[in-house]
């Protein structure tokens, strides 16, 4: 596992934690943000790209 994959795993964990906290407080927006962070972590791990590039690609795909 290289550095980017490890950071991707960390982002997945952070995203899941955000979702859990949001579900306890009922904050739907925070839950969506957590899902986005988890997805970015998964993509980061699979593609081997840094978080900035993954988020940029996600934004570009969202605009289409």
Number of C-alpha atoms within 10 A of each C-alpha: 6 8 11 18 20 15 18 26 20 17 23 24 17 17 24 19 16 19 25 15 15 18 13 9 11 12 12 12 11 18 22 15 15 24 19 19 24 24 20 25 29 21 21 25 25 13 13 17 15 18 19 11 12 20 18 11 13 15 11 10 9 8 7 5
